Amino acid sequence: MNAQICTWKYGCKFAYSITYDEAFEDLLAHALPIHRRYNIPGHLVAVAGQLGQVRHVPSSSYSGKCRHLSGAQMRELIVEGWSVGDHSMTHGDLNVNPIAEVLESKRVLENALGQAVNVFHLPGADFSFAPAARYFESAGFLAVFFADDRVNSNDPDLFGLSRTLVYVRAGQPEFPLYDPFPRVYDPYHRLHEALDCGGWIVDLTHLVSPEPIALWKDATPEILDARFNCVRRVGGGWEWATEPEQVIDYILMRRAATLTPIEWGDKHSAWQLKLADVPTPVKSRELSATLELSAPISNPSIWIDRQPVAKFDRQDDRNVTWTWLARDGQRIELRWQ
């Protein structure tokens, strides 16, 4: 019998997330009901210096037109399973003041939310990464997102993650020299690729509204609903649809985990879990494992430190998959009759 840590939580074949740049208040009316319908949590990409304010970024399509979510509103979404990433202090050029844009923005957001913020999303064009690169890890970020229309692998560079775009219809980008995205809306965009390669697709959108402002990067409620419906249909139950922090934490836990056989007998087999170098900011410390059975067995059960796991995530005659809160040194045991 061979026990292995799953590539994705619950033994899923690929991961899916969606992010909302600028974290506008409109999503409460136009996006949140759709998220609830499909049970898919979202991720807010917040400009720390404008929480609860009408947007004031003169170069932005949304300046003076949309209000950013407040800290209190974001905390309510966190209770529903959402997460929040840092999108800098001013949405300005990181070259000008990377200390304020990276370090200070993280402090402001964490004070507003009452919890750690572990993900940074580059504002504007991705070339703003270079001047701030040396600050991200020292500030305690676990990951940095670019916007360059790729599917992330299942073992990606966490400081070079990619997002792809969900948008209402073709439009002209504000910065045409930096335009990595397609121009024809496709509800299947990148999904089959993510399934085929076992990767992680992260959607990117801005405003969700029946009347979009920036046609090439916004979504209508109908488009968002169609995208989520497509995720569920393509995934067929093998998709792990969750917010990005959960995925990042799982990748870091998986990298740190080793299962070593320690005991076997007529009615049981056991392994020991070793966890090495899990970063302190990791919030979710669950792992999933799958056990390939050499032959069908009767009434299998998993025990962690001699306590039974409540249920299997997946089970058939040849495989069982389960999820648990992982700690270094745990005894993982399969029992059967």
C-alpha positions, 0 to 999 in steps of 0.5 A: 500500500502506497500513501501519498500527499495529494497534489491538491486538497481533497484529491482534486485534479486542479485548483481554481480561484478568482480575484477582484482588483481594487476591491470595489463595493459594487461586488457586494450587489453584483458578484457576492450572490453568484459566489454564494450560489456556486459556493466559490469564495473570492479574493479581494485585491485591496488598495490600502490607502483608499479603504472605504473611499471613492477611488482617487487614481487619476490614471484609472478608468474608475477614478471618481466612479467607484468606492473601495470596500472598507475594512469592516466590509472586507472583514464580513467577507472574510467570515464567509471564506474570502481573503484579501491581498495587498495591491499597494498603498496608492496603486502607483509606481512601486519605483517611487516609494517601494517601502510605503507601497509594500511595507506600509500598505501591508501594515495598514491592511493588517490593522484594518482586517485584524489578521495577516495579509500574505499575498501581494498583487502588482499594481499596473504593469508587471515591470513594477516588480523589480524595484520592490522584489527585495521587500516582499519576502522580508515583509512576510509575504508568501506569494506575489501575483503578476497578470500575464495570462498563464496557468500556474503549475502545481508546484509554481514559483510563488513569487511569480504567480499568474492571473488570467482575465475574465471580462465582459467583451472586447475593448481597448486597453488603457495601456496598449503596450502592455496587453497580454490578454485575449480579446474574445470572451471564452467561458472555457479560457484556460480551464481545460488547460488547467485540468490537463496539466493539473495546474492552478488557474487564477481568474482576474477581474475588476468591476462586476456590474451590469454596466461595465466601465472598462470593457476589457477587464470588467465582467457583467453578472451574467459573464461571472455566472457563466464562468463559474458554471463552466468551472463546475462543468469542466471540473466535474467535481474534480476542481478545488474552487477556493481563494488563493491563500488556501492554495498557497498554504496548501502548496507550502504544506505539501512541500514540507510534508513526507509520509514514511512507512513505519508499521504494517500488519494483517489489518493495519498499516501506518506511516509517520508524517514529517513536516519541515520548514512550514513558514510561520504565516501559513494559516491553513495547515490541512493536508490531503493524502491518498492511499492506493490499495493493492486489493479491495479491503473491507470497512477501511478507516483512517486514524490520526494519532489513534483518533479516527478521521470522520470521513473520506473525501473520496473512496472506491475499491482501489483508493481512499482519500482523506483530509486532516489538520497536519502536525509534525510527527503524527501517526497516520494509520489505515485500519480494515476488517 
